[in-house]
Amino acid sequence: MVSPMMPWHLLLALSLVPGEDLPATSLPGWVPHPGPADELSSDRQCANYSRICWQVSLQDGRLSVSRAPDGPRQDPIPFVPSLEGVLPIPAPPPPPRGMAAAARRWDPALYAEKYARRHALKVAGGWLIGFGAGEYGGSLWWYADNGVGKRKLLSDNIIGLRSLGPRIALAFAGLAHMGTDAGRALLLSLTADGWAVASSADLGSAPLVSSPADHDRVVVVTNDALLSVSAALQVRRLANVNLSGLHPCSVVVLRAGTIYVGMRLFVLRAVPAEDAYALRWFVPEHCPQFFVDPTKLDCLCLPAR
């Protein structure tokens, strides 16, 4: 029996469903939800406080929904990268609770090692590696296969890297913080002088997660939309959706074009129709109701009655 006060981080639901698109009314192990209301609504605030994020992925041709790993995403690479210069040197951030400011020295390389997201892509002639530390900055680099040589390509928060072939790739960069919300897609190509940024396109909002849709198109999730970005940097708005405060952490595209987005508290499904995408929200069936516990600063759930 599920405790009526069980915190979300103890509810490690896992569902596996066929990889083909499902009827728009079903997602095994989950129940429909009307979706979060505006930024001040209780359900959106609960999602913001939730300690887990739902990860959607394809495993052996089946859609998997599970708890995303804690901590920043850091793609594995076969060497220990030099982190000198990957983050700028801004004013030191506030010290952690209980630590005196004078006792903490700002070390950008150490911060990048422990807290920055790291996206890595094996390409011809080495690796493309992007770092993102939110308001503390980020950058995109080319690293040699052995990690010894490196060259900076861009100063920006890198949110994702996607291969379009051995000599071409897409990078997604941007930042949503305080009053800032900006993002762009960048076309990267291998030239006679090495990897370089060939061109870019404005996304209108910071990219949060991305997933390949086909061989030359990527689906990108921002705070206010689901986008499609092509190898020619053509940006198409697939659906308008307010994801502010929900912290999307994963997205996957099924064969027939249905998109699943995993985030805190919710899973969103977008099914292509004739001229739009039909959106449907889901929560785990064992947690259809929830609220913020102000003493624990956590999102707690109530079982179905």
N, C-alpha and C positions, 0 to 999 in steps of 0.2 A: 504494500500500500504506500502511496506517495504521501509524505507528510504535508499538511496544508501550509507549512512554513518552510518547506525545503528550498534552499537557495539554488539558483540556476546552475552554479558551477558544480553541483552534485548530480544534476540531471544530464547524463551523458547519452542522450538519445542517438541512435544510429539507425538510419533507414536505407535500404537498398531497393531500388525500383528499376525496371527495365530501362535501358538507354533510349529506346524510342519514345517519342512524345506521348504523354499520357492524356486521358480525357481532362478537360479543363477544370473538372470538379474534384479530382482525386490526387492525393499525394500520400501514399501509405505511411502511417505513423504520425501524420500531421492533420490538423483541422483548419478549415478556412477561418479567416479573421477579416473584419472590415478594413483593416489597415490602420496605421497610426494617423492620428489627426494632426493638428498644427504643432508648432514647436513647444507650446506650453501644455500640451495634452499629457495626461498621466502615462499613457502607453509609450509615447516617444521618450518621456523622461525616464521611464523604467528601462527602456532599451539602452539609453545613454549610460545608466548605472550598471547594466548587466556585466557580469564578469566573464561571459563566454561569447564567442562569435561562432555562428554556424558556417561550416565549410562545405561547399558543394563541389563535387568533383565527379569524374567518370572513372570507375574502376572495373576493368574487364567488361567494358561496354554497358555498365550499369551505373545509374545515378546514385551517388553516395552523399548522404547528409550526416555530418558528424561534427564534433567539437573541434574548432581550429586550435592548433597548438598555441600555448601561451607565449608571450614575448614577440619581438619583431621578427618578421620573415627574413631569413638569411639563407639564400640559395647556397648549396654546397659548391665548393671549387677545389681543385686538386692541389692547391698550394696556399700558404699563408700570405695574404696580400699585404703589401706595404700600405699603411693607411695615412701616411703623411700627406697633408693637403687635401684629403677627401672632404673635410668640412672646413668652413671658414673659422675665423677666430673671433666670434662675437663677444659681447659682454657675458660674463659667467651667468648661467641660469640660477634661479633661487636654490639654495641648499635643500637637500631632503629634510623632512621633518625630523627634528631632534639633533640635527647636525649644525654646528656653528658655521657661519659663512666663511670665517677666516681659516677654518680647518679644511676647506675644500678648494682644490686648485682645478681650474678648467683645463682639461686635456682633450682637445678635439679628436685625436686619434683613438684614445681610450673610449670616448663617448661613442664614436663610430663603431668600434669593435663590439660594444655591449648593447647599444640601443638603436643604432641606425638600421633601417631596412636595407637589405642587400639583394639586388637582382642581378643574376649572372647569366650570360648567354655565350655558349661556345660558337665561335665564328671562324672563318678562314683567317689564319695567321694569329690566332690567340683567343682572347676573351673580351667581351664587352661587359663591364661591371658598373652598375649604377647604385648610388648610395642616397638614402633619403632619411633625414632626421628632423622633418617638420620645420618648425620655426628656427631650428639651428642649422639649416642649410643642407645641401647635398651636392652631388656632382656625378658626372659620367666619365668613365675612363676606358681606354684600351690597355689591357695587360698582355704581355707575352705569355706563351704557353707555360713557361716555367715560373711566371710571376715576377721575374727579375726586372724586366723593362716595363714601363708604363707611360702613358701619355694622356693628358686631360683633354676631353672633347667638349665638355659643357659644365657650367656651374648652375645647377638647379636641382631640386628634389626629384629624384627618379622614382616613378611609381611602378613602372613595368617595362620589360623588354620582350619583343616578339620577333622571331626570325621569319623572314620572307624568302629566304634562299641563302646560299653560302656567302653571297657578297652584298646582301641588303637586309636591313632590319628596321623595325620601328621602335622608338622609345617614347614613353609617356612621362611628362614632367609637369610639376605644378605644386601649388600650395593652397590649402584652405585653412586659414587661421585668423581668428579675430575678424577684422573687416576685410581680409584678403581672400579672394577665391578666383584663382586664375590657373589655366592649364594649357598645354599645347602637345601636339603630336609631332615627333621629329623623325624624318627619314634619314637613316644612316646608310652609308655606302662605302665600299672598299675601293679606294682610289690608288693611283700609283704611289702616293705619299702615305698610304695607310687609311685607316678608318676615319671618317669625318662626317659631320652633320651636313647633309645636302640641302635640306629645306625643312620648313615647319608649317604647321597649321594650328590656328587657335581653336581650342575646344570649348571656350566660353565658361569653363569651370574646371576646378582641379580634378584630374583623373584619380580614381580611388583603386580600382582593380580592372583587369582586362583578361580577355580570353580569345583564342583564335576562333573565328567563325567559319572560315574556309582558307584556301591556300594564299589568298591575297587580301583578306579582310579580317579585322579585329573588332570585337565588341568591347566598348569601354564604358564603365560606370562612373558617373560623376555625382555630385550632391543633388543635381536637379534633373538628370536625364540618363537614358540609355542611348549610347551613340554607336555608330558603325564608322570605322576609319579604314579606308582602302590603302593599297600600296601607293596610289597616286595622291595620297593625303586628302581625299575627298571625305568630308565629314558629313554624315547623315544622322539626323536626330530620329531615333526609332520611337521613343516614348518619353513624355515628360513625367517625372516622378520625383517627389520630395523625399530625399534620403538623408536630409540633414539630421545629425544626432544619432543616426542608426549605425554608423561606422561599417559600411560594407567591407567584407574581407575576402570575398571570393565570388567568382562568376563562372558559369559554364554554359556552353551552347550545344544543344542536342542536334541530331541529324536534320530534323525538319525545321530547325530554326528557333525552337523554343529556348528561352533564356531563363536560367535560374540564378538568382543572386542571394548569397548567404550573407547575413549581417547579424548584429546583436538582436536577439529576441525573435526575429522574423526570418522567413524565407519568402522571397518574391519570385513569382513566375510570370513571364511575359510571353504570351502565345501570339504568333503572327496571324493577323487577319487580312482582309482584302486591302484596307487602307490604313491600318493602325495595329497596335499591339494591345491585346486584352490582358490587363494586369490582375493578378490574384495573389492575395497575401495568405500566409500560413504560419501557424505556431504549433509546437509539439502537442499531440493530443493529450498528454498527461499534464499539460500546463496551459489550459485555455485562458486562465485569468491570472493576473499578476499585479504587483504593486511595489512601490519603492519603500524599503524599510529605512527610515532616516537615521536610525541608530547604527546600522551596519553599512549604510551607503551601498546597498545591494538591491537587485531586483529579485523579489521572492514570488513564488507562484502558488496558486491555489488549484487543486485538482477539480475536475468536472464534478458537479453535484449529481 
